[in-house]
């Protein structure tokens, strides 16, 4: 199995995802890898870790999620692995619930989200986003 972390979906991935069948509530599982040091394009906060920059984003994204009817279901630091093999563990797992694909798209296009996304970009080395649905849902 090949696993490659990315910071943003390609335009083709985003178009395919948001054009997918609308079938109600979903959870996005985020497997996150942090940079050692935050990297803001303007060079601000040079002493900040990637984790610290991402946590700035995490605080702000809660309001963005709530504005579209979503919520953070879980977030926590990865500590160790019981089963399976990976070359490197992710640093953090976060699960966000959205009422729909349209709600997620509305959130990521909002000015409020755009204002905090710089912290995400400064802190993350990459991630996987996995869409999930409740069993039977």
N, CA and C of each residue as an Amber inpcrd file, in Angstrom:
protein
   411
   0.8430000  -1.1690000   0.0000000   0.0000000   0.0000000   0.0000000
   0.8920000   1.2360000   0.0000000   0.6330000   2.1170000  -0.9330000
   1.3810000   3.3670000  -0.9790000   0.6060000   4.4290000  -0.2000000
   1.2880000   5.1600000   0.6560000   0.6770000   6.2330000   1.4440000
   1.4920000   7.4990000   1.2040000   0.8290000   8.5500000   0.7250000
   1.5030000   9.8200000   0.4890000   0.6920000  10.9350000   1.1270000
   1.3040000  11.6490000   2.0490000   0.6530000  12.8020000   2.6710000
   0.7220000  13.9960000   1.7200000  -0.3200000  14.8170000   1.7290000
  -0.3370000  16.0630000   0.9600000  -0.8940000  17.1680000   1.8390000
  -0.6340000  18.3990000   1.4470000  -1.1600000  19.5410000   2.1860000
  -2.5280000  19.9640000   1.6620000  -2.7330000  19.8600000   0.3320000
  -3.9960000  20.2480000  -0.3000000  -4.3470000  19.2200000  -1.3650000
  -5.6500000  19.0240000  -1.6110000  -6.0170000  18.1470000  -2.7220000
  -5.6730000  18.8240000  -4.0500000  -5.4380000  18.0150000  -5.0500000
  -5.2680000  18.5820000  -6.3890000  -6.6230000  19.1560000  -6.8270000
  -6.6400000  20.0600000  -7.7850000  -7.9360000  20.5700000  -8.2740000
  -8.8550000  19.4390000  -8.7380000  -8.2840000  18.4190000  -9.3650000
  -9.0920000  17.2940000  -9.8360000  -9.6770000  16.5030000  -8.6580000
  -8.8730000  16.2950000  -7.6230000  -9.3840000  15.5900000  -6.4450000
 -10.5110000  16.3800000  -5.7920000 -10.3210000  17.6810000  -5.6250000
 -11.3410000  18.5160000  -4.9850000 -12.6260000  18.5230000  -5.7990000
 -12.4990000  18.6770000  -7.1210000 -13.6990000  18.6980000  -7.9680000
 -14.4480000  17.3710000  -7.8780000 -13.7420000  16.2630000  -7.9360000
 -14.3800000  14.9500000  -7.8530000 -15.0390000  14.7430000  -6.4950000
 -14.3560000  15.1560000  -5.4350000 -14.9040000  14.9730000  -4.0890000
 -16.2000000  15.7690000  -3.9130000 -16.1550000  17.0560000  -4.2120000
 -17.3190000  17.9010000  -3.9630000 -18.4380000  17.6860000  -4.9800000
 -18.1440000  17.0230000  -6.1000000 -19.1830000  16.6730000  -7.0710000
 -19.8060000  15.3130000  -6.7570000 -19.2760000  14.6430000  -5.7340000
 -19.7820000  13.3240000  -5.3630000 -21.2260000  13.3840000  -4.9030000
 -21.8360000  12.2210000  -4.8790000 -23.2310000  12.1130000  -4.4660000
 -23.4350000  12.7100000  -3.0790000 -24.4400000  13.5620000  -2.9630000
 -24.7690000  14.1590000  -1.6580000 -25.6110000  13.1480000  -0.8940000
 -25.0680000  12.6560000   0.2050000 -25.7870000  11.6230000   0.9460000
 -25.7690000  11.8750000   2.4490000 -25.7890000  13.1540000   2.8220000
 -25.9640000  13.5100000   4.2190000 -24.6930000  13.5680000   5.0280000
 -24.8410000  13.4440000   6.3450000 -23.7240000  13.6360000   7.2740000
 -22.5500000  12.7010000   6.9870000 -21.3650000  13.2400000   7.2420000
 -20.1410000  12.4710000   7.0410000 -19.1120000  12.9270000   8.0600000
 -18.1620000  12.0690000   8.3210000 -17.0190000  12.4430000   9.1490000
 -15.7680000  12.3580000   8.3020000 -14.8910000  13.3380000   8.4950000
 -13.5900000  13.3370000   7.8350000 -12.5380000  12.9900000   8.8850000
 -11.8330000  11.9030000   8.6420000 -10.7300000  11.4960000   9.5040000
  -9.4720000  12.1610000   8.9390000  -8.8080000  12.9460000   9.7460000
  -7.6090000  13.6800000   9.3510000  -6.4060000  13.0690000  10.0560000
  -5.4910000  12.5090000   9.2790000  -4.2340000  11.9840000   9.8080000
  -3.1780000  13.0300000   9.5020000  -2.6270000  13.6440000  10.5300000
  -1.8270000  14.8650000  10.3990000  -0.3480000  14.6410000  10.7090000
   0.5130000  15.2110000   9.8680000   1.9660000  15.2320000  10.1030000
   2.3850000  16.6900000  10.2030000   3.1010000  17.0170000  11.2630000
   3.5280000  18.4000000  11.4830000   4.9500000  18.6360000  10.9900000
   5.2080000  19.8690000  10.5920000   6.5790000  20.3060000  10.3270000
   7.2740000  20.4520000  11.6720000   8.5850000  20.3140000  11.7050000
   9.3230000  20.5640000  12.9460000   9.1430000  22.0220000  13.3680000
   9.3030000  22.9280000  12.4130000   9.1570000  24.3750000  12.6580000
   8.0740000  24.9150000  11.7440000   7.2320000  25.7990000  12.2800000
   6.2050000  26.4510000  11.4570000   6.8910000  27.2570000  10.3650000
   6.2500000  27.3200000   9.2030000   6.8230000  28.0600000   8.0750000
   5.7520000  28.9680000   7.4780000   5.6980000  30.2020000   7.9910000
   4.7780000  31.2020000   7.4460000   5.4630000  31.8890000   6.2680000
   4.7340000  32.1380000   5.1730000   5.3460000  32.7850000   3.9970000
   5.9990000  34.1340000   4.3010000   5.4520000  34.8550000   5.2890000
   6.0150000  36.1780000   5.6190000   7.1380000  36.0950000   6.6450000
   7.5010000  34.8680000   7.0600000   8.5890000  34.6910000   8.0130000
   8.2170000  34.9610000   9.4640000   6.9360000  35.2030000   9.7300000
   6.5230000  35.4920000  11.1100000   6.6140000  34.2400000  11.9830000
   6.7060000  34.4750000  13.2770000   6.7540000  33.4160000  14.2940000
   7.7980000  32.3320000  14.0080000   9.0590000  32.7080000  13.8040000
  10.0820000  31.7220000  13.4450000  10.3660000  30.6930000  14.5380000
  10.0210000  30.9800000  15.7790000  10.2730000  30.0360000  16.8610000
   9.1310000  29.0690000  17.1240000   8.0520000  29.1870000  16.3690000
   6.8610000  28.3650000  16.5820000   7.0550000  26.9840000  15.9610000
   6.6130000  25.9450000  16.6480000   6.6600000  24.6040000  16.0660000
   5.4910000  24.4320000  15.0930000   5.5890000  23.4350000  14.2440000
   4.4840000  23.1220000  13.3430000   3.2300000  22.7590000  14.1190000
   3.3970000  22.0130000  15.1940000   2.2560000  21.6310000  16.0340000
   1.5770000  22.8670000  16.6140000   2.3650000  23.8120000  17.1120000
   1.8000000  25.0330000  17.6930000   1.0440000  25.8500000  16.6500000
   1.5890000  25.9370000  15.4440000   0.8880000  26.6610000  14.3780000
  -0.4260000  25.9700000  14.0450000  -0.3950000  24.6420000  13.9230000
  -1.6130000  23.9020000  13.6050000  -2.6560000  24.0720000  14.7060000
  -2.2320000  24.0900000  15.9520000  -3.1980000  24.2470000  17.0470000
  -3.8690000  25.6160000  17.0070000  -3.2000000  26.6380000  16.4610000
  -3.8600000  27.9330000  16.2370000  -5.0220000  27.7450000  15.2490000
  -4.7670000  26.9990000  14.2030000  -5.8090000  26.6800000  13.2200000
  -6.9360000  25.8850000  13.8920000  -6.5660000  24.8890000  14.6860000
  -7.5560000  24.0100000  15.3180000  -8.5330000  24.7900000  16.1940000
  -8.0510000  25.7940000  16.8830000  -8.9320000  26.6240000  17.7140000
  -9.9260000  27.3710000  16.8300000  -9.4460000  27.9790000  15.7580000
 -10.3020000  28.7620000  14.8770000 -11.2640000  27.9320000  14.0560000
 -10.8730000  26.7210000  13.6760000 -11.7220000  25.9230000  12.7940000
 -12.9840000  25.4450000  13.5070000 -12.9670000  25.3890000  14.8230000
 -14.1660000  24.9600000  15.5410000 -15.3470000  25.8890000  15.2660000
 -15.1100000  27.1970000  15.2480000 -16.1710000  28.1530000  14.9380000
 -16.6110000  28.0340000  13.4790000 -15.6590000  27.7810000  12.5920000
 -15.9950000  27.6060000  11.1710000 -16.8790000  26.3770000  10.9800000
 -16.5480000  25.2960000  11.6550000 -17.3650000  24.0880000  11.5930000
 -18.7710000  24.3550000  12.1310000 -18.8480000  24.9950000  13.2860000
 -20.1550000  25.2770000  13.8950000 -21.0170000  26.1410000  12.9820000
 -20.4050000  27.0610000  12.2540000 -21.1530000  27.9630000  11.3690000
 -21.8670000  27.2160000  10.2420000 -21.3690000  26.0170000   9.8770000
 -22.0220000  25.2390000   8.8180000 -22.7200000  23.9990000   9.3780000
 -22.8730000  23.9350000  10.7050000 -23.5660000  22.8140000  11.3310000
 -22.6930000  21.6140000  11.6210000 -21.3770000  21.8000000  11.5840000
 -20.4510000  20.7070000  11.8540000 -19.8610000  20.7840000  13.2430000
 -19.0240000  19.8170000  13.5660000 -18.3920000  19.7900000  14.8760000
 -17.1210000  18.9370000  14.8400000 -16.2280000  19.1780000  15.7770000
 -15.0760000  18.3110000  15.9740000 -15.5440000  17.1540000  16.8550000
 -15.4090000  15.9450000  16.3510000 -15.8070000  14.7570000  17.1140000
 -14.6860000  14.2440000  17.9990000 -13.4370000  14.3990000  17.5280000
 -12.2860000  13.9000000  18.2930000 -11.0300000  14.5600000  17.7690000
 -10.0910000  14.8020000  18.6490000  -8.7280000  15.1430000  18.2370000
  -7.7790000  14.6700000  19.3210000  -6.6460000  14.1370000  18.9000000
  -5.6710000  13.6620000  19.8650000  -4.3480000  13.3460000  19.1970000
  -3.3140000  13.3810000  19.9920000  -1.9650000  13.0920000  19.5140000
  -1.7880000  11.5730000  19.3660000  -1.1080000  11.1570000  18.3200000
  -0.7970000   9.7450000  18.1120000   0.3400000   9.3860000  19.0700000
   0.1820000   8.2740000  19.7810000   1.1850000   7.8860000  20.7670000
   1.9770000   6.6480000  20.3640000   1.3130000   5.6360000  19.8020000
   2.0130000   4.4420000  19.3640000   1.0850000   3.5980000  18.5070000
   1.6120000   2.4840000  18.0030000   0.9150000   1.6270000  17.0560000
   0.7870000   0.2300000  17.6240000  -0.4050000  -0.3270000  17.6120000
  -0.6320000  -1.6840000  18.0990000  -0.6080000  -2.6990000  16.9650000
  -1.1770000  -2.3480000  15.8230000  -1.3650000  -3.3130000  14.7490000
  -0.9960000  -2.7010000  13.4110000  -0.3640000  -3.4580000  12.5680000
  -0.0010000  -2.9870000  11.2450000   1.3920000  -2.3970000  11.2250000
   1.7590000  -1.8710000  10.0650000   3.0860000  -1.2910000   9.8970000
   2.9870000  -0.0360000   9.0480000   3.6840000   0.9890000   9.4410000
   3.8560000   2.1990000   8.6430000   5.3010000   2.6440000   8.8360000
   5.8340000   3.3290000   7.8310000   7.2000000   3.8130000   7.9650000
   7.3030000   4.8470000   9.0700000   6.3390000   5.7720000   9.1160000
   6.2970000   6.7910000  10.1710000   4.8530000   6.9920000  10.5940000
   4.6420000   7.1100000  11.8850000   3.2940000   7.4020000  12.3810000
   2.9390000   8.8550000  12.1070000   1.6490000   9.1220000  12.0010000
   1.1920000  10.5070000  11.9480000   1.3400000  11.0860000  13.3420000
   1.2930000  12.4070000  13.4410000   1.4510000  13.0740000  14.7310000
   0.1330000  13.2290000  15.4750000  -0.9560000  13.3880000  14.7180000
  -2.2410000  13.6900000  15.3470000  -3.3640000  13.1330000  14.4790000
  -4.4730000  12.7980000  15.1170000  -5.6970000  12.3930000  14.4330000
  -6.7940000  13.3630000  14.8590000  -7.5620000  13.8460000  13.8870000
  -8.7190000  14.6920000  14.1880000  -9.8790000  14.2030000  13.3340000
 -11.0570000  14.1570000  13.9290000 -12.2610000  13.7460000  13.2090000
 -13.2660000  14.8810000  13.2840000 -13.6620000  15.3750000  12.1100000
 -14.6440000  16.4490000  12.0150000 -15.8960000  15.9130000  11.3400000
 -17.0570000  16.2600000  11.8880000 -18.3270000  15.8560000  11.2930000
 -18.9400000  17.0460000  10.5690000 -19.4290000  16.7790000   9.3620000
 -20.1050000  17.7760000   8.5310000 -21.4930000  17.2670000   8.1920000
 -22.4660000  18.1670000   8.0770000 -23.8030000  17.7210000   7.6910000
 -23.8690000  17.2460000   6.2390000 -22.9180000  17.6790000   5.3990000
 -22.9350000  17.3210000   3.9850000 -21.6310000  17.7610000   3.3200000
 -21.4290000  17.3020000   2.0990000 -20.2910000  17.7740000   1.3070000
 -20.4250000  19.2720000   1.0590000 -21.6710000  19.7050000   0.7750000
 -21.9150000  21.1290000   0.4980000 -21.5380000  21.9880000   1.6970000
 -21.8060000  21.5140000   2.9140000 -21.4480000  22.2660000   4.1230000
 -19.9290000  22.3750000   4.2530000 -19.2210000  21.2890000   3.9430000
 -17.7620000  21.3300000   4.0090000 -17.2150000  22.3270000   2.9860000
 -17.7520000  22.2980000   1.7770000 -17.3170000  23.2320000   0.7430000
 -17.6000000  24.6720000   1.1530000 -18.7790000  24.9050000   1.7160000
 -19.1210000  26.2510000   2.2020000 -18.1170000  26.7210000   3.2460000
 -17.7430000  25.8230000   4.1440000 -16.7960000  26.1920000   5.1960000
 -15.4360000  26.5630000   4.6140000 -14.8860000  25.6990000   3.7550000
 -13.5290000  25.9640000   3.2710000 -13.4620000  27.1790000   2.3500000
 -14.5950000  27.6030000   1.8180000 -14.6240000  28.7940000   0.9620000
 -14.9330000  30.0700000   1.7470000 -15.2890000  29.9450000   3.0220000
 -15.6830000  31.1130000   3.8090000 -14.4830000  32.0060000   4.1240000
 -14.7080000  33.3290000   4.2240000 -13.6230000  34.2410000   4.5810000
 -13.0190000  33.9150000   5.9530000 -13.8480000  33.4480000   6.8790000
 -13.3630000  33.1080000   8.2220000 -12.3750000  31.9380000   8.1570000
 -12.7090000  30.9390000   7.3530000 -11.8050000  29.8020000   7.2020000
 -10.5300000  30.2300000   6.4840000 -10.6720000  30.9900000   5.4300000
  -9.5140000  31.4480000   4.6690000  -8.5370000  32.2270000   5.5540000
  -9.0760000  32.9500000   6.5480000  -8.2350000  33.7450000   7.4430000
  -7.3880000  32.8760000   8.3760000  -7.8650000  31.6890000   8.7230000
  -7.1070000  30.8230000   9.6420000  -6.3110000  29.7510000   8.9290000
  -6.5880000  29.5070000   7.6570000  -5.9270000  28.4210000   6.9170000
  -4.4150000  28.6060000   6.8600000  -3.9430000  29.8330000   7.0080000
  -2.4910000  30.0690000   6.9700000  -1.7750000  29.3380000   8.1010000
  -2.4390000  29.1790000   9.2470000  -1.8360000  28.4530000  10.3690000
  -1.7370000  26.9600000  10.0480000  -2.7520000  26.4270000   9.3910000
  -2.7420000  25.0340000   8.9500000  -1.5740000  24.8120000   7.9940000
  -1.4780000  25.6800000   6.9950000  -0.4160000  25.5390000   5.9970000
   0.9720000  25.7220000   6.6070000   1.0850000  26.6090000   7.5760000
   2.3850000  26.8450000   8.2180000   2.8150000  25.6630000   9.0730000
   1.8530000  24.9460000   9.6370000   2.1810000  23.8880000  10.5780000
   2.2470000  22.4840000  10.0300000   1.5010000  22.2130000   8.9550000
   1.4260000  20.8430000   8.4550000   2.4850000  20.5300000   7.4180000
   3.0920000  19.3620000   7.5730000   3.9530000  18.8170000   6.5280000
   3.0930000  18.0860000   5.5060000   1.9470000  17.5900000   5.9310000
   1.0240000  16.8740000   5.0610000   0.0100000  16.1210000   5.8810000
  -0.9810000  15.5660000   5.1780000  -2.0170000  14.8170000   5.8690000
  -2.7550000  13.9220000   4.8930000  -3.5590000  13.0270000   5.4540000
  -4.5440000  12.2610000   4.7100000  -5.9040000  12.6860000   5.2290000
  -6.8590000  12.8510000   4.3280000  -8.2620000  13.1080000   4.6970000
  -9.0730000  11.9290000   4.1920000  -9.7750000  11.2680000   5.0920000
 -10.5430000  10.0830000   4.7510000 -12.0100000  10.3400000   5.0920000
 -12.8690000  10.2980000   4.0770000 -14.3030000  10.5040000   4.2870000
 -14.9170000   9.2080000   4.8020000 -15.7340000   9.3010000   5.8430000
 -16.3950000   8.1360000   6.4060000 -17.8780000   8.4140000   6.5720000
 -18.6470000   7.3350000   6.5440000 -20.0800000   7.3740000   6.7860000
 -20.3910000   6.3430000   7.8610000 -21.4340000   6.6180000   8.6320000
 -21.8570000   5.6600000   9.6390000 -22.2650000   4.3510000   8.9530000
 -21.9800000   3.2390000   9.5880000 -22.3680000   1.9350000   9.0350000
 -23.8770000   1.9310000   8.7990000 -24.2630000   1.5010000   7.6230000
 -25.6800000   1.4970000   7.2760000 -26.1870000   2.8700000   6.8480000
 -25.2650000   3.8980000   6.8380000 -25.7050000   5.2560000   6.5210000
 -25.3690000   5.7040000   5.1510000
